[in-house]
């Protein structure tokens, strides 16, 4: 889009126009009267437009702040709808304590969180890797893709993602112990939110690297610092606003279609709604890959996984307690404990795949295939979830043993890129 238009601002105006129909319908108050397919279409198009604005804003910001921090902001805003949906169910759980409705809402909050995390890794990481390899066929840049004969293609990532890998690894190990408590409590909130706060402090100390940009980001980076920062803030706020008001109706519209397709509301909330709320993230990272910025795309994906695996889990108990009117533990069923274990086990396996800073076609397909297998009826029970968790953990342990020499490199690179230059 950017290279076909004479002025970058025309491209920006074009994607802003994608969001205007939804704003108009919301402003006129006619959304409730619209057919469900129309709501899905118009709100979905608005999300796509907001995702482009968000990505351009993050790329522009890289000239003023550390790149990892700009991408972390991108990740937080892109998954903001997921926070909104989970907070809604956590609030409903605290509004009627001790009732079946409260128990159901608490389990739905956990289900939505685990579904979103597994989609992000199982679909997001694998498909973005495969798309990056496909895009690399149109370039000879060996820093992006390394080809090994005719049998194996790999996404070659830069060591600067070591900070995200290290923090996600720590969060994943901690998450494996959460189900033993039967709920999410204050200690979980303190440790997980504190871990994310430490991550933000570290990446803020990193170096600011200015890579020449084209199109909209390149035009905005050429502005004076005050105008550039103002433009970035407007883009972040506007895209976040659009995403927050569009993704939930989009997800709810999909949920409404669920019964017509013979699918349960629980399935829709755990899988379809998160798929809708994760769509800005997938669009943003696919756009980065299209520009052959694969490491930046994975930086964003890992950062998204990290903030969902820390901030999202940690703040659920805060929202629940606020709704309750006093401190309380957000409890969940045995089935949801199994869901958390499976999600943590998948995360552990995914981290071990990246400790050597690359992801092969075979590994991406394995990540995607394992994600698909979990939908088999056998794995819907608690015993099935535990068995599947064991498979992920066994594969992860085998990989970490095989790649044990790469772990010191990850730690050393994390320390290097976490220093101020």
FIKE-273556 format. One line per 3 residues: number of its first residue (from 1); their letters; for each residue x negated, y negated, z of C-alpha. Coordinates in pm, 1 decimal. Layout:
! FIKE-273556
NUM = A = X,Y,Z | ...
! end
This chain:
! FIKE-273556
1 = XXX = 0.0,0.0,0.0 | -273.3,-243.5,100.6 | -476.6,-212.1,-219.4
4 = XXX = -179.3,-256.1,-449.3 | -66.2,-591.1,-312.5 | -247.1,-916.3,-384.5
7 = XXX = -238.3,-1047.9,-31.2 | -262.4,-839.4,288.6 | 16.9,-1038.5,450.7
10 = XXX = 254.5,-904.6,187.1 | 180.0,-555.1,310.0 | 243.1,-665.9,668.8
13 = XXX = 567.6,-835.2,565.8 | 672.5,-519.8,383.4 | 641.3,-293.6,688.0
16 = XXX = 808.5,-555.6,909.5 | 1104.7,-542.5,669.3 | 1133.5,-170.6,741.8
19 = XXX = 1220.0,-256.3,1101.8 | 1469.4,-535.0,1032.7 | 1775.8,-324.5,941.7
22 = XXX = 1763.1,-149.7,1279.5 | 1723.8,-482.6,1460.1 | 2021.1,-620.3,1268.5
25 = XXX = 2241.6,-320.4,1347.7 | 2142.4,-338.0,1715.2 | 2207.8,-710.7,1725.3
28 = XXX = 2551.1,-674.7,1568.6 | 2637.8,-396.6,1813.7 | 2761.0,-162.1,1541.1
31 = XXX = 2524.8,129.0,1610.7 | 2784.6,329.2,1810.6 | 3024.0,316.2,1514.7
34 = XXX = 2772.0,447.1,1262.7 | 2758.5,811.1,1147.9 | 2481.4,1007.8,1317.8
37 = XXX = 2284.4,1062.0,994.5 | 2281.8,685.4,934.1 | 2147.6,621.2,1285.2
40 = XXX = 1874.6,879.8,1233.0 | 1776.7,733.1,896.4 | 1766.8,363.2,990.2
43 = XXX = 1601.3,413.2,1330.4 | 1350.3,656.1,1177.9 | 1249.6,406.6,909.6
46 = XXX = 1205.3,142.5,1182.5 | 970.5,375.4,1371.5 | 762.7,425.5,1057.9
49 = XXX = 730.2,50.0,1009.8 | 637.1,-2.0,1375.3 | 373.7,272.0,1354.1
52 = XXX = 197.7,91.3,1069.6 | 207.5,-240.3,1257.7 | 71.8,-68.9,1567.2
55 = XXX = -216.1,92.0,1379.0 | -315.0,-230.8,1206.8 | -309.0,-409.6,1541.8
58 = XXX = -539.7,-151.4,1700.0 | -782.7,-166.1,1406.6 | -790.4,-546.2,1424.7
61 = XXX = -857.8,-537.0,1800.1 | -1172.5,-328.5,1754.0 | -1371.6,-642.6,1675.4
64 = XXX = -1303.5,-786.4,2023.4 | -1286.2,-486.3,2258.8 | -1450.9,-143.4,2271.0
67 = XXX = -1307.4,76.5,1998.6 | -1206.8,351.2,2241.9 | -1009.2,97.9,2446.4
70 = XXX = -828.5,-31.9,2136.2 | -740.4,325.7,2040.3 | -630.7,400.5,2398.3
73 = XXX = -388.8,105.9,2379.7 | -267.1,241.7,2047.8 | -211.5,581.9,2210.2
76 = XXX = -19.3,440.8,2507.1 | 216.9,233.7,2294.3 | 269.0,516.1,2045.4
79 = XXX = 383.3,755.4,2319.7 | 585.9,492.3,2507.9 | 914.9,652.4,2394.2
82 = XXX = 806.6,975.9,2560.5 | 758.9,790.2,2887.7 | 1105.6,636.4,2853.1
85 = XXX = 1277.8,971.2,2796.6 | 1095.9,1143.1,3083.0 | 1156.6,851.5,3318.2
88 = XXX = 1527.7,869.0,3236.0 | 1553.5,1231.8,3348.9 | 1333.2,1174.2,3654.8
91 = XXX = 1560.6,885.8,3755.3 | 1872.3,1098.6,3707.8 | 1714.5,1370.5,3924.1
94 = XXX = 1666.0,1124.8,4209.6 | 2010.4,967.5,4174.0 | 2197.9,1276.5,4297.1
97 = XXX = 1958.6,1478.1,4518.3 | 2054.2,1830.2,4614.8 | 2307.4,1873.0,4335.1
100 = XXX = 2294.3,2101.8,4030.8 | 2280.3,1791.4,3812.2 | 1966.7,1674.7,3993.5
103 = XXX = 1801.0,2014.0,3952.6 | 1888.0,2020.7,3583.6 | 1754.9,1668.1,3527.8
106 = XXX = 1427.9,1749.4,3707.6 | 1379.2,2058.7,3494.0 | 1459.2,1860.9,3180.0
109 = XXX = 1199.4,1598.5,3275.5 | 936.6,1870.2,3304.6 | 1056.9,2042.9,2988.2
112 = XXX = 1041.1,1720.5,2788.1 | 689.7,1654.6,2917.0 | 557.0,2003.8,2842.0
115 = XXX = 723.2,2012.1,2502.0 | 570.1,1678.2,2405.6 | 223.8,1784.5,2515.8
118 = XXX = 234.8,2114.3,2330.4 | 367.7,1946.6,2014.7 | 90.6,1687.8,2028.8
121 = XXX = -179.4,1956.0,2039.4 | -16.8,2242.8,1850.5 | 117.7,2033.3,1564.9
124 = XXX = -69.5,1703.5,1591.6 | -426.3,1818.6,1633.5 | -399.6,2106.6,1387.4
127 = XXX = -213.2,1924.8,1109.5 | -426.4,1611.1,1135.2 | -739.8,1827.4,1110.1
130 = XXX = -606.0,2007.6,803.6 | -500.6,1677.0,647.3 | -847.6,1532.2,713.8
133 = XXX = -1009.9,1824.8,535.5 | -771.4,1779.4,244.3 | -846.2,1405.6,225.3
136 = XXX = -1221.2,1473.0,239.8 | -1199.8,1640.4,-100.3 | -1172.8,1291.2,-245.3
139 = XXX = -1498.6,1167.8,-90.1 | -1861.2,1271.5,-66.9 | -1904.0,1125.4,283.7
142 = XXX = -2072.5,1411.6,470.1 | -2036.4,1229.3,805.7 | -1663.5,1296.7,785.6
145 = XXX = -1650.3,1656.6,665.4 | -1917.8,1925.9,665.5 | -1878.7,2201.8,414.1
148 = XXX = -2043.5,2538.6,473.6 | -2042.8,2719.8,141.4 | -1702.4,2824.7,11.2
151 = XXX = -1581.4,3004.4,319.9 | -1544.7,2736.2,582.2 | -1452.3,2367.1,595.7
154 = XXX = -1464.6,2169.2,914.8 | -1371.4,1831.1,1051.5 | -1698.5,1686.7,1176.6
157 = XXX = -1629.5,1444.0,1463.2 | -1865.2,1186.3,1606.9 | -1999.5,1227.5,1963.4
160 = XXX = -1826.7,909.3,2080.0 | -1511.7,1115.7,2152.6 | -1708.2,1290.1,2430.0
163 = XXX = -1557.4,1058.1,2693.1 | -1203.1,1160.7,2600.5 | -1299.4,1529.2,2584.2
166 = XXX = -1460.4,1516.8,2929.2 | -1169.6,1339.5,3101.0 | -911.5,1560.5,2931.0
169 = XXX = -1103.9,1867.2,3045.2 | -1097.2,1751.1,3407.3 | -724.8,1665.5,3390.2
172 = XXX = -649.3,2004.4,3236.0 | -829.5,2198.5,3506.9 | -639.1,2004.8,3773.8
175 = XXX = -305.8,2059.2,3596.9 | -352.9,2436.0,3622.6 | -300.8,2404.6,3998.2
178 = XXX = 11.7,2182.6,3991.0 | 265.8,2469.2,3968.0 | 135.6,2627.5,4288.5
181 = XXX = 299.3,2342.5,4482.6 | 641.3,2399.0,4327.9 | 670.5,2034.1,4233.7
184 = XXX = 493.1,1710.0,4146.6 | 397.7,1521.9,4463.0 | 213.2,1208.5,4574.7
187 = XXX = -126.4,1380.9,4569.7 | -73.7,1474.1,4205.8 | 22.1,1115.7,4126.5
190 = XXX = -281.8,969.9,4304.2 | -530.6,1207.0,4141.3 | -386.5,1197.5,3790.2
193 = XXX = -318.9,823.3,3773.9 | -656.6,760.9,3936.4 | -822.6,979.1,3675.8
196 = XXX = -668.3,776.1,3394.9 | -767.2,451.1,3565.5 | -1126.1,577.2,3582.1
199 = XXX = -1109.9,662.1,3211.8 | -996.7,308.0,3127.1 | -1281.0,159.4,3335.3
202 = XXX = -1535.5,376.9,3155.5 | -1418.6,296.0,2803.4 | -1399.2,-75.4,2883.4
205 = XXX = -1772.1,-61.1,2957.3 | -1841.7,90.1,2616.3 | -1990.1,-93.0,2325.2
208 = XXX = -1785.6,-301.7,2084.3 | -1852.1,-175.2,1731.6 | -1727.4,-376.5,1438.8
211 = XXX = -1670.0,-164.2,1130.7 | -1574.7,-369.6,823.0 | -1203.2,-334.0,754.2
214 = XXX = -996.4,-385.0,441.7 | -638.3,-492.9,388.9 | -437.8,-622.3,684.2
217 = XXX = -697.7,-550.9,959.1 | -976.1,-704.2,748.0 | -771.5,-1018.4,685.3
220 = XXX = -680.4,-1060.2,1051.1 | -1036.6,-996.2,1171.2 | -1151.8,-1288.5,956.5
223 = XXX = -930.1,-1529.4,1152.9 | -1056.5,-1733.7,1444.5 | -1077.5,-1540.9,1771.8
226 = XXX = -779.6,-1714.9,1931.9 | -554.5,-1661.5,1629.0 | -675.9,-1303.1,1589.8
229 = XXX = -604.6,-1215.4,1952.9 | -264.7,-1381.2,1930.0 | -181.5,-1180.7,1617.6
232 = XXX = -289.5,-853.5,1782.9 | -79.9,-921.3,2092.3 | 227.2,-1001.9,1880.5
235 = XXX = 176.5,-684.0,1677.4 | 139.6,-468.6,1989.1 | 441.8,-619.3,2162.1
238 = XXX = 661.8,-610.5,1852.3 | 572.7,-252.9,1758.2 | 620.5,-135.8,2117.1
241 = XXX = 960.6,-306.1,2129.9 | 1074.1,-147.2,1804.1 | 955.3,196.5,1908.9
244 = XXX = 1128.8,173.3,2246.8 | 1464.3,69.7,2101.8 | 1455.1,297.7,1795.8
247 = XXX = 1307.7,632.4,1898.0 | 1557.8,716.9,2171.6 | 1863.1,672.3,1940.9
250 = XXX = 1671.4,866.6,1678.2 | 1611.9,1150.5,1926.5 | 1967.5,1136.9,2060.1
253 = XXX = 2097.7,1152.3,1706.6 | 1900.1,1469.2,1652.6 | 2035.5,1609.1,1980.2
256 = XXX = 2389.9,1541.5,1861.9 | 2323.5,1745.9,1552.1 | 2188.4,2030.2,1765.3
259 = XXX = 2518.5,2199.0,1858.7 | 2625.1,2180.6,1496.2 | 2313.1,2380.3,1412.9
262 = XXX = 2367.6,2629.5,1694.1 | 2082.5,2496.7,1911.5 | 2106.1,2435.3,2287.8
265 = XXX = 2069.3,2087.5,2438.4 | 1776.8,2217.3,2646.5 | 1595.1,2321.0,2329.2
268 = XXX = 1666.9,1983.5,2171.7 | 1534.2,1793.7,2473.5 | 1220.4,2004.9,2504.9
271 = XXX = 1131.9,2019.4,2137.1 | 1334.6,1799.6,1902.2 | 1341.1,1484.5,2116.4
274 = XXX = 963.6,1496.8,2182.5 | 902.0,1561.6,1814.9 | 1089.4,1240.7,1739.1
277 = XXX = 912.5,1043.0,2011.5 | 570.1,1168.4,1896.3 | 634.3,1062.9,1536.1
280 = XXX = 467.9,717.4,1572.4 | 153.8,892.3,1691.9 | 148.1,1130.2,1396.5
283 = XXX = 210.2,847.2,1149.2 | -61.0,628.6,1303.4 | -324.0,902.4,1306.7
286 = XXX = -235.8,1022.4,956.4 | -289.5,665.2,839.1 | -634.3,659.1,1003.4
289 = XXX = -724.2,988.7,834.8 | -609.8,849.0,501.6 | -873.3,580.0,551.0
292 = XXX = -1126.7,855.4,632.0 | -1144.4,750.6,996.6 | -1104.7,1104.5,1127.2
295 = XXX = -1293.8,1051.3,1451.7 | -1077.3,749.0,1531.6 | -767.9,958.0,1458.0
298 = XXX = -880.5,1230.4,1698.3 | -987.4,967.7,1949.5 | -626.3,845.8,1946.0
301 = XXX = -480.3,1198.3,1961.9 | -699.4,1300.9,2254.4 | -631.4,973.3,2433.5
304 = XXX = -257.7,1030.1,2385.5 | -287.8,1379.0,2527.7 | -489.9,1240.8,2819.2
307 = XXX = -243.0,966.6,2910.8 | 51.1,1207.3,2886.7 | -135.8,1466.3,3092.9
310 = XXX = -223.9,1210.5,3361.8 | -6.1,895.7,3361.0 | 310.4,1068.3,3244.8
313 = XXX = 294.6,1348.2,3500.9 | 174.8,1120.5,3778.8 | 445.1,857.7,3730.4
316 = XXX = 733.2,1108.8,3724.5 | 724.4,1143.0,4102.1 | 708.7,763.3,4136.2
319 = XXX = 1022.9,715.4,3926.2 | 1195.7,1000.0,4108.3 | 1114.1,849.2,4448.9
322 = XXX = 1232.3,502.9,4342.6 | 1564.0,649.2,4231.1 | 1586.7,856.9,4548.6
325 = XXX = 1525.9,552.2,4767.9 | 1244.0,724.4,4956.9 | 944.0,943.1,4888.4
328 = XXX = 1030.8,1283.3,4746.7 | 866.2,1567.2,4558.1 | 995.5,1623.6,4205.8
331 = XXX = 1061.8,1995.8,4223.9 | 1102.5,2228.3,3929.2 | 1211.1,2586.1,3867.8
334 = XXX = 988.8,2891.5,3824.6 | 1054.8,2878.3,3451.7 | 923.0,2521.8,3434.0
337 = XXX = 619.3,2624.6,3639.7 | 547.2,2873.2,3362.3 | 593.5,2597.8,3104.3
340 = XXX = 335.1,2381.3,3285.6 | 87.5,2671.2,3302.0 | 131.1,2739.7,2931.6
343 = XXX = 83.1,2371.4,2848.4 | -230.8,2350.8,3064.3 | -366.0,2673.7,2912.1
346 = XXX = -309.9,2539.3,2560.1 | -486.7,2217.8,2658.0 | -781.2,2417.2,2796.5
349 = XXX = -813.0,2611.9,2472.9 | -788.9,2294.0,2265.1 | -1064.2,2122.1,2465.0
352 = XXX = -1296.7,2419.1,2420.3 | -1244.1,2394.0,2044.9 | -1385.1,2040.4,2044.1
355 = XXX = -1689.5,2075.3,2270.9 | -1908.1,2113.4,1961.2 | -1747.5,1803.3,1801.9
358 = XXX = -1588.2,1984.8,1512.4 | -1270.6,2168.5,1421.5 | -1273.1,2423.2,1141.9
361 = XXX = -986.6,2522.6,916.3 | -971.7,2859.9,1090.1 | -952.3,2695.2,1433.2
364 = XXX = -685.6,2447.8,1321.5 | -477.4,2729.2,1173.9 | -522.5,2929.7,1495.0
367 = XXX = -404.7,2632.1,1701.9 | -100.8,2593.3,1476.4 | -26.7,2965.7,1465.3
370 = XXX = -39.5,3008.6,1842.8 | 194.8,2712.4,1879.8 | 443.0,2876.4,1642.9
373 = XXX = 424.5,3213.3,1822.6 | 559.6,3068.0,2146.9 | 905.2,3039.3,1990.8
376 = XXX = 942.3,3416.7,1973.4 | 1222.1,3528.0,2212.3 | 986.3,3733.4,2430.6
379 = XXX = 784.3,3425.6,2525.8 | 1090.0,3232.1,2645.5 | 1093.9,3415.1,2982.3
382 = XXX = 866.7,3337.9,3277.1 | 673.0,3661.1,3224.3 | 630.9,3578.3,2857.6
385 = XXX = 507.3,3228.2,2939.4 | 251.5,3369.3,3182.4 | 132.1,3625.5,2928.4
388 = XXX = 93.1,3358.4,2662.7 | -91.4,3137.5,2912.6 | -331.6,3425.2,2971.5
391 = XXX = -397.7,3453.2,2598.7 | -485.0,3082.8,2573.8 | -707.5,3100.6,2882.9
394 = XXX = -886.9,3413.2,2762.3 | -957.8,3252.4,2424.2 | -1074.2,2933.6,2594.7
397 = XXX = -1307.6,3116.5,2833.3 | -1454.8,3315.9,2545.3 | -1517.9,2994.5,2351.6
400 = XXX = -1665.6,2808.1,2646.2 | -1906.6,3095.4,2710.1 | -2003.9,3099.9,2345.4
403 = XXX = -2047.6,2721.6,2337.3 | -2189.3,2673.6,2685.6 | -2495.9,2502.4,2541.0
406 = XXX = -2269.1,2227.1,2401.7 | -2130.5,2124.7,2741.4 | -2444.9,1934.4,2854.4
409 = XXX = -2433.2,1750.6,2521.7 | -2074.6,1639.8,2585.3 | -2167.5,1513.9,2932.7
412 = XXX = -2480.8,1337.7,2806.4 | -2291.0,1169.7,2520.8 | -2011.7,1063.5,2755.7
415 = XXX = -2266.4,894.0,2981.6 | -2433.8,729.9,2684.3 | -2117.5,590.8,2526.7
418 = XXX = -1976.7,491.6,2865.1 | -2261.5,249.0,2930.9 | -2239.8,-117.2,2840.7
421 = X = -2460.2,-213.2,2545.4
! end
